[in-house]
Amino acid sequence: MFTGIIEEMGRVETFVEEGEMHRLSITAKEVMEGLTTGESVTINGACMTVLNLTENRFSCDVSPETRRLTNLGDLKSGDPVNLERAMCLNDRLGGHMVSGHVEGLGQIVSKRPSENAILMTIEVPPHILKYCVSKGSIALDGVSMTINRISEKGLEICMIPHTAKMTTLGIKMLGETLNVESDLIGRYVARLLEGGLVSSPYAT
């Protein structure tokens, strides 16, 4: 489990095909502290398993399904990526509960300054948008954000300067894609209300 509070921006060193999988190597500093093989790290919000690692580099395998559902397949050498290690039970939950299971891709359709912030509008697929609520939480490329407002096809967020500086959201351009994960608790509540468990004879 993750919080959506990005620890640092790493850099793609290599991204090479190895059979059906692709091996992604990332250079980093902060997240390397205490990191071990087999642990989970989110890369642009997608939960990945750490394989080989050195003092300032780790690698992971990216499956065809992950490349299909996320923007990791578009990465190239030198690209910055948002990184976060899995949270510990005694950590502060500064963002919101993020599973690292990306539901799909959103596309940036508007990005404009507003006083001391940046307003960004993202077009989001209907199967994700239905779980989004105004003032609720959403993970965009792994970054925990608050939804300003909902429209028929997407949502708007307000990005403060710190978020723009410390994550890739600040350098994303119009037309680029973002990995999107709706609020985990919201999805479970919606599932209950849709009858997934409420209609069960075992529900109490």
Secondary structure, DSSP 8 states (H G I E B T S, - for coil): -B-S---EEEEEEEEEEETTEEEEEEE-SGGGTT--TT-EEEETTEEEE--SB-SSEEEEEE-HHHHHHSSGGG--TT-EEEEEE---TTS---S--B-----EEEEEEEEEEETTEEEEEEE--HHHHTT--TT-EEEETTEEEEEEEE-SSEEEEEE-HHHHHHSGGGT--TT-EEEEEE-HHHHHHHHHHTTTTTTSTT--
